[in-house]
Amino acid sequence: MSSRRYPDEFKVEAVKQVTERGRRVKEVAEHLGVSQHSLYAWIRRYQQPDEEKQKQQAQADEIRRLNAQLREVTEERDILKKAAAYFAKQSG
């Protein structure tokens, strides 16, 4: 049996197939050509704790909120620019 090294990105994606996509360990291991033992070890190593997932979700929610706020403020700014140009033209 050869001891092949896999990059961390490969391992993380393998773990995601089990933890996030709900595939069975045996199925993923066979598909990727790794042992079930290795895949279980990767799951223990790379699976995020619930606290970390909640933190990432909160950050993603905050980013979405800030992006929406930015769009709104940008629209308001554009309207004010047009209004200022209109009134400057009217008075001048």
C-alpha positions in Angstrom: 0.0 0.0 0.0 1.5 3.4 -1.0 1.4 6.4 1.3 0.2 9.0 -1.1 0.0 12.7 0.0 -3.0 14.7 -0.8 -3.2 18.5 -0.7 -5.2 20.1 2.1 -7.7 21.5 -0.5 -8.4 18.0 -1.7 -9.0 16.8 1.9 -11.3 19.7 2.7 -13.4 19.1 -0.4 -13.6 15.4 0.5 -14.8 16.3 4.0 -17.4 18.7 2.6 -18.9 16.0 0.5 -19.6 14.0 3.6 -20.5 16.8 6.1 -22.3 19.3 3.8 -23.6 17.3 0.9 -24.7 14.3 3.0 -22.8 11.6 1.0 -21.7 8.4 2.7 -18.1 8.0 3.8 -17.8 4.7 1.9 -19.2 6.3 -1.3 -16.9 9.3 -1.2 -13.8 7.2 -0.3 -14.4 4.8 -3.2 -15.1 7.7 -5.6 -11.9 9.5 -4.6 -9.7 6.4 -4.3 -8.8 6.9 -0.7 -9.4 4.6 2.3 -12.3 5.1 4.6 -9.9 5.3 7.5 -8.1 8.3 5.9 -11.4 10.0 5.2 -12.6 9.6 8.8 -9.3 11.1 9.9 -9.7 14.0 7.6 -13.2 14.6 8.9 -11.9 14.7 12.5 -9.2 17.1 11.4 -11.0 19.4 9.0 -14.6 19.5 10.2 -15.5 22.9 11.5 -17.0 23.1 15.0 -20.5 24.5 15.3 -19.2 27.6 16.9 -17.0 28.3 13.9 -19.8 27.7 11.5 -22.0 30.1 13.4 -19.3 32.7 13.3 -18.9 32.3 9.6 -22.6 32.5 9.0 -22.9 35.6 11.1 -20.1 37.2 9.0 -21.8 36.2 5.8 -25.0 37.7 7.0 -23.3 40.9 8.0 -21.6 41.1 4.5 -25.0 40.7 2.8 -26.5 43.4 5.1 -23.6 45.8 4.4 -23.8 45.2 0.6 -27.5 46.0 0.7 -26.9 49.2 2.7 -24.1 50.2 0.3 -26.4 49.8 -2.7 -29.1 51.9 -1.0 -26.6 54.7 0.0 -25.1 54.7 -3.5 -28.6 55.2 -5.0 -29.4 58.0 -2.6 -26.1 59.7 -3.4 -26.8 59.5 -7.1 -30.2 61.0 -6.6 -28.8 63.8 -4.6 -26.1 64.5 -7.3 -28.8 64.7 -9.9 -30.9 67.0 -7.7 -27.9 69.3 -7.0 -27.1 69.5 -10.7 -30.8 70.3 -11.5 -31.0 73.0 -8.9 -27.7 74.5 -9.9 -28.9 74.7 -13.5 -32.2 76.3 -12.4 -30.4 79.0 -10.4 -27.7 79.7 -12.8 
